[in-house]
Amino acid sequence: GVLKLRLKSLSETIMTEQCTLLTPHNQFTNKFVFTNFQLTHFLRQCVIFVSNLSNLKSI
């Protein structure tokens, strides 16, 4: 239970950091803007991360 909880908070932290790193902040609209390249990169990171989590669970 504790491990799963720890993994969950870790994944949330990583996701947040990924979002912060990959989204340039647009001051005019005050929203986050993705370029196609960044979005693709971000999604790829998510897929890798999720598959890593799956591998951890199967141990």
GROMACS elastic network, one bead per residue, 0.5 to 0.9 nm:
[ bonds ]
;  ai    aj funct       b0    kb
    1     4     6  0.52117   500
    1     5     6  0.61651   500
    1     6     6  0.85648   500
    2     5     6  0.50398   500
    2     6     6  0.60349   500
    2     7     6  0.85233   500
    3     7     6  0.60739   500
    3     8     6  0.85104   500
    4     7     6  0.50293   500
    4     8     6  0.61216   500
    4     9     6  0.87673   500
    4    57     6  0.84581   500
    5     8     6  0.50035   500
    5     9     6  0.63437   500
    5    10     6  0.85036   500
    6     9     6  0.52834   500
    6    10     6  0.60195   500
    6    11     6  0.85059   500
    7    11     6  0.59742   500
    7    12     6  0.85150   500
    7    53     6  0.79575   500
    8    11     6  0.51414   500
    8    12     6  0.62194   500
    8    13     6  0.86342   500
    9    12     6  0.50051   500
    9    13     6  0.61046   500
    9    14     6  0.85822   500
   10    13     6  0.50798   500
   10    14     6  0.61736   500
   10    15     6  0.85504   500
   11    14     6  0.50840   500
   11    15     6  0.60229   500
   11    16     6  0.85057   500
   11    49     6  0.80927   500
   11    50     6  0.87749   500
   11    53     6  0.86446   500
   12    15     6  0.50657   500
   12    16     6  0.60920   500
   12    17     6  0.85549   500
   13    16     6  0.51448   500
   13    17     6  0.61540   500
   13    18     6  0.85426   500
   14    17     6  0.50550   500
   14    18     6  0.59965   500
   14    19     6  0.85209   500
   15    18     6  0.50442   500
   15    19     6  0.61465   500
   15    20     6  0.85760   500
   15    46     6  0.78113   500
   16    19     6  0.51192   500
   16    20     6  0.61387   500
   16    21     6  0.85560   500
   17    20     6  0.50082   500
   17    21     6  0.59792   500
   17    22     6  0.84021   500
   18    21     6  0.51383   500
   18    22     6  0.59075   500
   18    23     6  0.82886   500
   18    42     6  0.71127   500
   18    45     6  0.83923   500
   19    22     6  0.52899   500
   19    23     6  0.57835   500
   19    42     6  0.77705   500
   20    23     6  0.56684   500
   20    24     6  0.77948   500
   20    25     6  0.86670   500
   21    24     6  0.76088   500
   22    34     6  0.75719   500
   22    38     6  0.61202   500
   22    39     6  0.80195   500
   22    41     6  0.85459   500
   22    42     6  0.71822   500
   23    26     6  0.88642   500
   23    32     6  0.57940   500
   23    33     6  0.58629   500
   23    34     6  0.56594   500
   23    35     6  0.82177   500
   23    38     6  0.75601   500
   23    39     6  0.87037   500
   24    32     6  0.63655   500
   24    33     6  0.61214   500
   24    34     6  0.72161   500
   24    35     6  0.89193   500
   25    28     6  0.89769   500
   25    29     6  0.89417   500
   25    30     6  0.70832   500
   25    31     6  0.64823   500
   25    32     6  0.51544   500
   25    33     6  0.65889   500
   26    29     6  0.58890   500
   26    30     6  0.54947   500
   26    31     6  0.57141   500
   26    32     6  0.60478   500
   26    33     6  0.65462   500
   27    31     6  0.72976   500
   27    32     6  0.89177   500
   28    31     6  0.80200   500
   29    32     6  0.83679   500
   34    37     6  0.80031   500
   34    38     6  0.60364   500
   34    39     6  0.58329   500
   35    38     6  0.52366   500
   35    39     6  0.61058   500
   35    40     6  0.85800   500
   36    39     6  0.50661   500
   36    40     6  0.60902   500
   36    41     6  0.85053   500
   37    40     6  0.51940   500
   37    41     6  0.61361   500
   37    42     6  0.85232   500
   38    42     6  0.59132   500
   38    43     6  0.84745   500
   39    42     6  0.50166   500
   39    43     6  0.60889   500
   39    44     6  0.84923   500
   40    43     6  0.51932   500
   40    44     6  0.61347   500
   40    45     6  0.86145   500
   41    44     6  0.50981   500
   41    45     6  0.61980   500
   41    46     6  0.86587   500
   42    45     6  0.50538   500
   42    46     6  0.62310   500
   42    47     6  0.87282   500
   43    47     6  0.62251   500
   43    48     6  0.86480   500
   44    47     6  0.51112   500
   44    48     6  0.62307   500
   44    49     6  0.85018   500
   45    48     6  0.51430   500
   45    49     6  0.59836   500
   45    50     6  0.85125   500
   46    50     6  0.59882   500
   46    51     6  0.84847   500
   47    50     6  0.51810   500
   47    51     6  0.61293   500
   47    52     6  0.85271   500
   48    51     6  0.52242   500
   48    52     6  0.61596   500
   48    53     6  0.86961   500
   49    52     6  0.50400   500
   49    53     6  0.62721   500
   49    54     6  0.87220   500
   50    54     6  0.62566   500
   50    55     6  0.86830   500
   51    55     6  0.62618   500
   51    56     6  0.86956   500
   52    55     6  0.50633   500
   52    56     6  0.63107   500
   52    57     6  0.87705   500
   53    56     6  0.50448   500
   53    57     6  0.62838   500
   53    58     6  0.87858   500
   54    57     6  0.51382   500
   54    58     6  0.63752   500
   54    59     6  0.89963   500
   55    58     6  0.52797   500
   55    59     6  0.66883   500
   56    59     6  0.54640   500
